[in-house]
Amino acid sequence: MKQPSANEIEKQSTGIPGFDLIAYGGLPKGRTTLLVGTAGSAKTIFSVQFLAAGIEQFGQGAVFVTFEEMLDDIRHNVAGFGWNIERWEAEGNWAFVDAAPRPLDDGEIVGAFDLGALLARIEHAVRTTNAKRVVLDSLGAVFIRLGEASTLRNELLRISAALKVMGVTTIMTAERESDEGPLTRQGIEEFVADNVVILRNVKDGERRRRTCEILKFRGAFHQKGEFPFAILPGSGIQVIPLSAIELRQSSSELRIPSGSADLDEMCGGGFFRDSIVLVSGATGTGKTLMCTHFLNGGLLAGERCLLFAFEESRQQLFRNASGWGVDFKTAEESGRLRVVCDYPEVASIEDHMITIKQIIEDFKPDRLAIDSLSAIERISSDRGFREFVIGLTSFIKHGEIATLFTSNTPTLMGGSSVTETHISSITDSIILLRYVETFGEISRGVMVLKMRGSFHDKEIREFNIDGKGMHIGRPFRNMTGILAGNPHHVTTSEADRLEGLFTEGPR
């Protein structure tokens, strides 16, 4: 995190995981922050979480001013996040200021809106709870009731000035009509508020993607750009601050077995302890089998292993592993293996990221396998998927967890791309699995394409699967075009000529 300068305004921690990282400490203390977004962008959740964190983490009282929703609705809507507002009210830590209109049967509002009286009520609530945090939800309802547009700016300045005098850090919410249109409906609020934070809930393909952006902090620094976030039951908003990732991971020289002695030999003695390995191949080439051997190698060494499976059920995985002589069931019952199976479509990619990280933190595995990245890729855009992989690999690297990812190639014979979104540069090692057609029969081939910091075999070898698992055989001879997805035989003389070019160089 950036260290604040001596002249920078003091920050107030929001208590929202990830947000304080991109805000370099939180919201500017004692100032007003305008929180804008369309319907469903999580403005109220963000606001209540800000107040809840003040009570739970910092012992600060909270005041919530509502101009639209009924109090019982607010209490009920946020209860699923573990925020017990009724208890905080009873303890004197939370106070509502109910400024919501009370409509008559004919829809007319009783009485004129008195801003002076409202500010007096807010000040009383602040003194009663010793509040340091205040939320006004939302300004749109206030403006409708203030009447003349020419008075809006002056009245908003009046509200902001009064809250500053009270010494509270304030969030004021406002609605947007669209995620790409004007910042607010009135076009006034953003110029009066000290700080502006934008929440977006944009449709990305067939799904929606939530992001937050700090547009401005007066007198304080912050990170630029949009950052994905997720809303999780029981905890609320979690921001994923990808730009806070730092390349400060340690590097291990320790080798661990891959689960196959032949593959260890091809890799120069096994995988490095902290390496991220990508296994890329078409469907049916043996990616899940290689995952099984990788995890079994850890189990045989007494390590804790974790598998996230997004394409097969637990019963299928256990049955197939048993057919290859690996007893996943006993390993899971002993607590050394944990298998998490789910369809990617049950949650957003941000939700999957946070869930995976939480499970890793709880289980503390020595080895991790994700089968497959391609399944997760189909629920996200290229950008969202790449952010997912970058964030996850950075987290894994800091934990020094040996990890194996699998990914499907876009074509049956492999083609020119290791992955559709070109994430191969993020991984430490790449193992390619390919189909090879030889005289009307389909064989499998395996190659170590990349292994950072280590010598490795450069040959494409035969790769067989039987009832005992995987077996790596001899190199393919007199064949070319395997990696390009167009394998074909060459004559012995042609093969000798090509080999001579590589060994002796051009004449």
C-alpha positions as CSV (number, residue, x, y, z in Angstrom):
1,M,0.0,0.0,0.0
2,K,1.2,3.5,-0.7
3,Q,2.5,5.4,2.3
4,P,0.6,8.7,2.8
5,S,2.6,11.9,2.7
6,A,2.8,14.2,5.7
7,N,0.5,16.8,4.1
8,E,-2.1,14.3,2.9
9,I,-5.5,14.3,4.5
10,E,-6.1,11.6,7.1
11,K,-8.1,8.6,5.9
12,Q,-10.9,6.8,7.6
13,S,-10.8,3.0,7.1
14,T,-14.0,1.7,5.4
15,G,-13.6,-1.8,6.7
16,I,-14.5,-3.1,3.2
17,P,-12.0,-5.7,2.2
18,G,-9.9,-4.5,-0.7
19,F,-11.4,-1.0,-0.9
20,D,-8.9,0.5,1.5
21,L,-6.0,-0.8,-0.6
22,I,-7.2,1.1,-3.7
23,A,-8.1,4.2,-1.5
24,Y,-4.7,4.1,0.2
25,G,-6.2,3.8,3.6
26,G,-9.9,4.6,3.2
27,L,-12.2,7.6,2.8
28,P,-10.8,11.1,3.6
29,K,-11.7,11.6,7.3
30,G,-14.3,14.2,8.2
31,R,-15.4,14.8,4.6
32,T,-18.3,13.9,2.4
33,T,-18.1,11.2,-0.2
34,L,-20.7,10.9,-3.0
35,L,-21.4,7.3,-3.8
36,V,-23.1,7.0,-7.2
37,G,-24.5,4.0,-9.2
38,T,-27.5,2.7,-11.1
39,A,-30.2,0.5,-9.5
40,G,-28.7,-2.7,-8.2
41,S,-25.1,-1.4,-8.0
42,A,-24.9,-2.1,-4.2
43,K,-24.9,1.5,-2.9
44,T,-26.9,0.7,0.2
45,I,-24.8,-2.4,1.0
46,F,-21.6,-0.4,0.6
47,S,-23.0,2.3,2.9
48,V,-24.3,0.0,5.6
49,Q,-21.0,-2.0,5.5
50,F,-19.1,1.2,6.1
51,L,-21.2,1.9,9.2
52,A,-21.1,-1.7,10.4
53,A,-17.3,-1.7,10.2
54,G,-17.1,1.5,12.2
55,I,-19.1,-0.2,15.0
56,E,-17.5,-3.6,14.9
57,Q,-13.9,-2.8,14.2
58,F,-13.4,0.7,15.5
59,G,-16.1,1.3,18.2
60,Q,-17.6,4.2,16.3
61,G,-21.2,5.1,16.4
62,A,-23.3,5.3,13.2
63,V,-26.2,7.3,11.9
64,F,-28.2,6.3,8.9
65,V,-30.5,8.9,7.3
66,T,-33.1,7.4,4.9
67,F,-35.1,9.4,2.5
68,E,-36.8,6.5,0.7
69,E,-36.8,3.1,2.4
70,M,-38.7,2.2,5.5
71,L,-36.6,1.4,8.6
72,D,-37.9,-2.2,8.9
73,D,-37.0,-2.9,5.3
74,I,-33.4,-1.7,5.8
75,R,-33.0,-3.8,8.9
76,H,-34.4,-6.9,7.2
77,N,-32.5,-6.4,3.9
78,V,-29.0,-6.4,5.5
79,A,-29.6,-9.0,8.1
80,G,-28.3,-11.7,5.7
81,F,-24.8,-10.1,5.8
82,G,-24.6,-10.6,9.6
83,W,-25.3,-7.0,10.5
84,N,-27.7,-6.9,13.5
85,I,-28.9,-3.3,13.3
86,E,-31.6,-3.8,16.0
87,R,-28.9,-4.9,18.5
88,W,-26.8,-1.9,17.7
89,E,-29.8,0.4,18.2
90,A,-30.5,-1.2,21.5
91,E,-26.8,-0.7,22.6
92,G,-26.9,2.9,21.5
93,N,-24.3,2.5,18.7
94,W,-26.7,3.0,15.7
95,A,-29.4,5.6,15.1
96,F,-31.8,6.1,12.2
97,V,-33.0,9.4,11.1
98,D,-36.3,8.7,9.2
99,A,-36.8,11.3,6.6
100,A,-38.8,9.1,4.2
101,P,-42.1,10.6,3.0
102,R,-45.4,9.4,4.3
103,P,-47.8,9.4,1.3
104,L,-51.5,9.8,1.7
105,D,-54.0,7.6,-0.2
106,D,-54.1,10.2,-3.1
107,G,-50.2,10.2,-3.3
108,E,-49.7,13.7,-1.9
109,I,-46.9,14.2,0.6
110,V,-47.8,15.7,3.9
111,G,-46.0,18.9,4.8
112,A,-43.1,20.8,3.2
113,F,-39.5,19.5,3.5
114,D,-37.6,21.4,6.2
115,L,-33.9,21.0,5.7
116,G,-33.0,22.9,8.9
117,A,-35.1,20.6,11.0
118,L,-33.5,17.6,9.3
119,L,-30.0,18.8,10.1
120,A,-31.0,19.3,13.7
121,R,-32.3,15.7,13.9
122,I,-29.0,14.4,12.4
123,E,-26.9,16.4,14.9
124,H,-29.0,15.0,17.8
125,A,-28.5,11.5,16.5
126,V,-24.7,12.1,16.1
127,R,-24.4,13.3,19.7
128,T,-26.6,10.5,21.1
129,T,-24.5,7.7,19.5
130,N,-21.2,9.5,19.5
131,A,-21.2,8.8,15.8
132,K,-18.1,9.3,13.6
133,R,-19.9,7.9,10.5
134,V,-23.0,9.1,8.7
135,V,-24.9,7.9,5.6
136,L,-27.5,9.8,3.7
137,D,-29.5,7.5,1.4
138,S,-30.3,9.0,-1.1
139,L,-29.9,12.5,-2.4
140,G,-32.3,12.0,-5.3
141,A,-35.2,11.8,-3.0
142,V,-34.0,15.0,-1.2
143,F,-33.8,16.9,-4.4
144,I,-37.3,16.0,-5.5
145,R,-38.6,17.5,-2.3
146,L,-36.5,20.6,-2.4
147,G,-38.3,21.9,-5.5
148,E,-36.4,24.6,-7.4
149,A,-33.4,23.3,-9.3
150,S,-31.6,26.6,-8.6
151,T,-31.6,25.9,-4.9
152,L,-30.1,22.4,-5.1
153,R,-26.5,23.4,-5.1
154,N,-26.8,25.8,-2.2
155,E,-28.7,23.3,-0.1
156,L,-26.2,20.5,-0.8
157,L,-23.4,22.8,0.2
158,R,-25.4,23.6,3.4
159,I,-25.7,19.8,4.2
160,S,-22.0,19.2,3.5
161,A,-20.9,22.1,5.6
162,A,-23.1,21.1,8.5
163,L,-21.8,17.5,8.5
164,K,-18.2,18.8,8.5
165,V,-18.9,20.9,11.5
166,M,-20.2,17.7,13.3
167,G,-16.8,16.1,12.6
168,V,-18.2,13.0,10.9
169,T,-17.1,11.1,7.8
170,T,-20.1,10.9,5.5
171,I,-21.4,8.9,2.5
172,M,-24.2,10.4,0.4
173,T,-25.7,8.1,-2.2
174,A,-27.1,9.2,-5.6
175,E,-28.7,7.4,-8.5
176,R,-27.4,7.2,-12.1
177,E,-29.7,6.5,-15.0
178,S,-27.1,4.5,-16.9
179,D,-23.5,3.2,-16.2
180,E,-22.1,5.2,-19.1
181,G,-24.3,8.3,-19.0
182,P,-24.1,11.5,-16.8
183,L,-22.6,10.9,-13.3
184,T,-25.8,11.9,-11.5
185,R,-29.3,12.9,-12.5
186,Q,-29.0,16.5,-11.4
187,G,-25.4,17.0,-12.6
188,I,-24.7,19.0,-9.4
189,E,-23.7,16.6,-6.6
190,E,-20.3,15.5,-8.0
191,F,-19.1,19.1,-8.0
192,V,-20.1,19.8,-4.5
193,A,-19.0,16.6,-2.8
194,D,-15.3,16.3,-1.7
195,N,-15.0,12.8,-3.0
196,V,-16.7,10.7,-5.6
197,V,-16.9,6.8,-5.8
198,I,-18.7,5.1,-8.7
199,L,-20.3,1.6,-8.4
200,R,-21.1,-0.1,-11.7
201,N,-23.2,-3.2,-12.4
202,V,-22.5,-3.6,-16.2
203,K,-23.8,-6.4,-18.4
204,D,-20.8,-8.3,-19.7
205,G,-22.0,-10.8,-22.2
206,E,-24.7,-12.9,-20.6
207,R,-23.7,-11.9,-17.0
208,R,-23.2,-8.8,-15.1
209,R,-19.9,-7.5,-13.7
210,R,-19.6,-5.3,-10.7
211,T,-16.8,-2.7,-10.4
212,C,-16.0,0.3,-8.3
213,E,-14.0,3.3,-9.2
214,I,-12.7,6.2,-7.2
215,L,-13.2,9.2,-9.4
216,K,-11.8,11.9,-7.1
217,F,-10.5,12.5,-3.6
218,R,-9.9,16.1,-2.8
219,G,-6.5,16.5,-1.2
220,A,-5.7,12.8,-1.1
221,F,-4.3,10.1,-3.4
222,H,-6.0,7.0,-4.6
223,Q,-5.5,4.3,-7.3
224,K,-7.0,5.0,-10.7
225,G,-9.3,2.7,-12.8
226,E,-12.1,0.2,-12.2
227,F,-11.7,-2.7,-9.8
228,P,-14.0,-5.7,-9.7
229,F,-15.9,-6.5,-6.5
230,A,-18.3,-9.2,-5.3
231,I,-21.2,-9.3,-2.8
232,L,-21.0,-12.4,-0.6
233,P,-23.6,-13.6,1.9
234,G,-22.5,-13.2,5.5
235,S,-19.8,-10.7,4.7
236,G,-20.9,-8.1,2.2
237,I,-18.7,-6.4,-0.4
238,Q,-15.2,-7.5,-1.2
239,V,-13.1,-5.5,-3.7
240,I,-10.4,-7.3,-5.7
241,P,-7.6,-4.8,-6.0
242,L,-5.5,-6.3,-8.8
243,S,-3.3,-3.2,-9.1
244,A,-2.2,-3.7,-5.5
245,I,-0.5,-7.0,-6.5
246,E,3.3,-6.8,-6.1
247,L,6.0,-9.0,-7.6
248,R,7.6,-9.8,-4.3
249,Q,7.1,-13.5,-4.1
250,S,9.9,-15.7,-2.8
251,S,11.4,-18.3,-5.1
252,S,12.1,-21.9,-4.0
253,E,14.8,-24.2,-5.3
254,L,13.2,-27.2,-3.8
255,R,11.9,-29.8,-6.2
256,I,8.7,-31.9,-5.6
257,P,7.5,-35.0,-7.5
258,S,4.9,-34.4,-10.2
259,G,3.3,-37.8,-9.5
260,S,5.0,-39.4,-12.5
261,A,8.7,-40.4,-12.5
262,D,8.8,-40.1,-16.3
263,L,7.4,-36.5,-16.2
264,D,9.9,-35.7,-13.4
265,E,12.7,-36.7,-15.7
266,M,11.3,-34.6,-18.5
267,C,11.1,-31.6,-16.2
268,G,14.7,-31.9,-15.0
269,G,13.9,-33.5,-11.6
270,G,10.3,-32.5,-10.9
271,F,8.4,-29.2,-10.3
272,F,9.6,-26.4,-8.2
273,R,7.9,-26.1,-4.8
274,D,6.3,-22.7,-5.7
275,S,5.6,-23.3,-9.4
276,I,2.4,-22.7,-11.3
277,V,2.0,-25.4,-13.9
278,L,-0.4,-25.2,-16.9
279,V,-1.4,-28.4,-18.6
280,S,-3.0,-27.6,-22.0
281,G,-4.7,-30.0,-24.3
282,A,-7.8,-31.0,-26.1
283,T,-10.6,-32.9,-24.5
284,G,-9.7,-36.5,-23.6
285,T,-5.9,-36.0,-23.8
286,G,-5.4,-36.8,-20.1
287,K,-5.5,-33.4,-18.3
288,T,-7.6,-34.7,-15.4
289,L,-5.4,-37.8,-15.2
290,M,-2.3,-35.6,-14.9
291,C,-4.1,-33.7,-12.1
292,T,-4.8,-37.0,-10.3
293,H,-1.2,-38.0,-10.5
294,F,-0.1,-34.6,-9.3
295,L,-2.3,-34.7,-6.3
296,N,-1.4,-38.3,-5.6
297,G,2.2,-37.4,-5.6
298,G,1.5,-34.9,-2.8
299,L,-0.6,-37.4,-0.8
300,L,2.2,-40.0,-1.0
301,A,4.6,-37.3,0.3
302,G,2.2,-36.6,3.3
303,E,1.1,-33.2,1.9
304,R,-2.3,-31.6,2.1
305,C,-4.0,-31.3,-1.3
306,L,-6.9,-29.3,-2.6
307,L,-8.8,-29.8,-5.9
308,F,-11.3,-27.5,-7.5
309,A,-13.3,-29.3,-10.2
310,F,-15.6,-27.4,-12.5
311,E,-16.4,-30.0,-15.0
312,E,-16.8,-33.4,-13.2
313,S,-18.7,-34.4,-10.1
314,R,-17.1,-35.8,-7.0
315,Q,-18.4,-39.3,-7.8
316,Q,-16.9,-39.2,-11.3
317,L,-13.5,-38.0,-10.0
318,F,-13.3,-40.6,-7.3
319,R,-14.4,-43.4,-9.6
320,N,-11.8,-42.4,-12.3
321,A,-9.0,-42.0,-9.7
322,S,-9.8,-45.4,-8.3
323,G,-9.6,-46.9,-11.8
324,W,-6.0,-45.5,-12.0
325,G,-5.1,-46.9,-8.5
326,V,-5.5,-43.6,-6.6
327,D,-7.8,-43.7,-3.5
328,F,-9.2,-40.2,-3.2
329,K,-12.0,-41.2,-0.9
330,T,-9.7,-42.5,1.9
331,A,-7.5,-39.4,1.5
332,E,-10.5,-37.1,1.9
333,E,-11.8,-38.9,4.9
334,S,-8.3,-38.6,6.5
335,G,-8.4,-34.8,6.0
336,R,-5.4,-34.7,3.7
337,L,-7.5,-34.1,0.6
338,R,-10.4,-31.7,0.0
339,V,-12.4,-31.8,-3.3
340,V,-14.7,-28.9,-4.2
341,C,-17.0,-29.5,-7.2
342,D,-19.2,-26.8,-8.7
343,Y,-20.5,-25.6,-12.0
344,P,-18.9,-22.3,-12.9
345,E,-22.3,-20.8,-13.8
346,V,-23.5,-20.9,-10.1
347,A,-21.6,-17.6,-9.4
348,S,-19.7,-14.8,-11.0
349,I,-16.0,-15.0,-11.6
350,E,-15.4,-12.5,-8.8
351,D,-17.4,-14.7,-6.4
352,H,-15.3,-17.8,-7.5
353,M,-12.1,-15.9,-6.9
354,I,-13.0,-14.9,-3.4
355,T,-14.4,-18.3,-2.5
356,I,-11.3,-20.1,-3.8
357,K,-9.1,-17.8,-1.8
358,Q,-11.2,-18.3,1.4
359,I,-11.0,-22.1,1.0
360,I,-7.3,-22.0,0.5
361,E,-6.8,-19.8,3.6
362,D,-8.9,-22.2,5.6
363,F,-7.5,-25.5,4.3
364,K,-3.9,-24.4,3.9
365,P,-2.9,-26.9,1.2
366,D,0.6,-27.8,0.0
367,R,-0.7,-28.6,-3.5
368,L,-3.6,-27.1,-5.4
369,A,-5.2,-28.2,-8.7
370,I,-7.9,-26.4,-10.7
371,D,-9.6,-28.5,-13.4
372,S,-10.3,-26.6,-15.5
373,L,-9.6,-22.9,-16.2
374,S,-11.5,-23.2,-19.4
375,A,-14.7,-23.9,-17.5
376,I,-14.3,-20.7,-15.6
377,E,-13.3,-18.8,-18.7
378,R,-16.7,-19.4,-20.3
379,I,-18.5,-17.3,-17.7
380,S,-16.4,-14.2,-18.2
381,S,-15.0,-11.8,-20.7
382,D,-11.3,-12.1,-21.7
383,R,-10.5,-9.2,-19.4
384,G,-12.3,-10.5,-16.4
385,F,-10.8,-14.0,-16.9
386,R,-7.3,-12.6,-17.2
387,E,-7.8,-10.6,-14.0
388,F,-9.0,-13.7,-12.3
389,V,-5.9,-15.7,-13.3
390,I,-3.5,-12.8,-12.3
391,G,-5.2,-12.3,-8.9
392,L,-5.3,-16.0,-8.1
393,T,-1.7,-16.8,-9.2
394,S,-0.4,-13.9,-7.2
395,F,-2.2,-15.1,-4.1
396,I,-1.0,-18.7,-4.6
397,K,2.6,-17.5,-5.2
398,H,2.6,-15.7,-1.9
399,G,1.5,-18.9,-0.2
400,E,4.2,-20.9,-2.0
401,I,1.6,-23.5,-3.0
402,A,2.5,-25.9,-5.8
403,T,-0.3,-25.5,-8.3
404,L,-1.5,-27.2,-11.5
405,F,-4.1,-25.6,-13.8
406,T,-5.7,-27.4,-16.8
407,S,-7.0,-25.7,-19.9
408,N,-8.7,-26.9,-23.0
409,T,-7.2,-25.9,-26.4
410,P,-9.6,-24.4,-28.8
411,T,-9.2,-27.2,-31.4
412,L,-9.0,-31.0,-31.2
413,M,-5.4,-31.2,-32.6
414,G,-4.1,-28.3,-30.5
415,G,-3.5,-25.5,-32.9
416,S,-1.2,-22.5,-32.4
417,S,-2.5,-21.2,-29.1
418,V,-2.0,-22.7,-25.7
419,T,-5.1,-21.0,-24.3
420,E,-7.7,-18.8,-25.9
421,T,-7.0,-15.8,-23.7
422,H,-3.2,-16.2,-23.8
423,I,-2.6,-16.6,-20.1
424,S,0.3,-18.9,-20.6
425,S,2.9,-16.1,-19.9
426,I,1.6,-16.0,-16.3
427,T,2.5,-19.6,-15.5
428,D,5.9,-20.9,-14.7
429,S,5.7,-24.2,-16.6
430,I,3.6,-25.4,-19.5
431,I,2.9,-29.0,-20.4
432,L,1.3,-29.7,-23.7
433,L,-0.9,-32.7,-24.4
434,R,-1.6,-33.4,-28.1
435,Y,-3.4,-35.9,-30.3
436,V,-1.1,-37.4,-33.0
437,E,-2.5,-39.2,-36.0
438,T,-0.2,-42.0,-37.2
439,F,-1.3,-44.2,-40.1
440,G,-5.0,-44.0,-39.3
441,E,-4.6,-44.3,-35.5
442,I,-4.8,-41.6,-32.8
443,S,-2.0,-41.5,-30.3
444,R,-1.3,-39.0,-27.6
445,G,1.9,-36.8,-27.2
446,V,3.3,-34.8,-24.3
447,M,5.8,-32.0,-24.3
448,V,7.3,-29.7,-21.7
449,L,7.0,-26.4,-23.6
450,K,8.3,-24.1,-20.8
451,M,9.9,-24.5,-17.4
452,R,11.3,-21.3,-15.8
453,G,14.6,-21.6,-14.2
454,S,15.3,-25.2,-15.2
455,F,16.5,-27.4,-18.0
456,H,13.8,-29.6,-19.5
457,D,13.3,-32.2,-22.2
458,K,12.6,-30.6,-25.6
459,E,11.2,-33.7,-27.2
460,I,7.5,-34.6,-27.9
461,R,7.0,-38.0,-26.3
462,E,4.3,-40.7,-26.6
463,F,1.8,-40.5,-23.8
464,N,-0.3,-43.6,-23.0
465,I,-3.2,-44.2,-20.6
466,D,-4.1,-47.6,-19.2
467,G,-5.7,-49.0,-16.0
468,K,-2.7,-47.9,-14.0
469,G,-2.6,-44.3,-15.1
470,M,-0.3,-42.4,-17.4
471,H,2.9,-43.6,-19.0
472,I,5.4,-41.6,-21.0
473,G,7.2,-43.4,-23.7
474,R,9.7,-42.7,-26.5
475,P,9.9,-39.6,-28.5
476,F,8.0,-39.3,-31.8
477,R,10.4,-39.7,-34.7
478,N,10.0,-38.9,-38.4
479,M,7.1,-36.6,-37.6
480,T,6.6,-32.9,-37.8
481,G,3.7,-30.4,-37.4
482,I,2.5,-31.9,-34.1
483,L,2.3,-28.6,-32.2
484,A,0.8,-26.8,-35.2
485,G,-2.1,-29.3,-35.2
486,N,-1.0,-30.7,-38.6
487,P,1.1,-33.8,-37.8
488,H,2.6,-35.7,-40.8
489,H,5.4,-38.1,-41.4
490,V,8.6,-37.3,-43.1
491,T,11.1,-39.7,-44.8
492,T,14.2,-40.9,-43.0
493,S,16.4,-38.8,-45.2
494,E,14.3,-35.7,-44.7
495,A,14.4,-36.3,-40.9
496,D,18.1,-36.6,-41.0
497,R,18.5,-33.4,-43.0
498,L,16.2,-31.5,-40.5
499,E,18.1,-32.9,-37.5
500,G,21.4,-31.8,-39.1
501,L,20.1,-28.3,-39.5
502,F,19.4,-28.0,-35.8
503,T,22.6,-29.7,-34.6
504,E,25.1,-28.2,-37.1
505,G,23.3,-25.0,-38.2
506,P,22.9,-23.7,-41.7
507,R,25.9,-24.0,-44.0
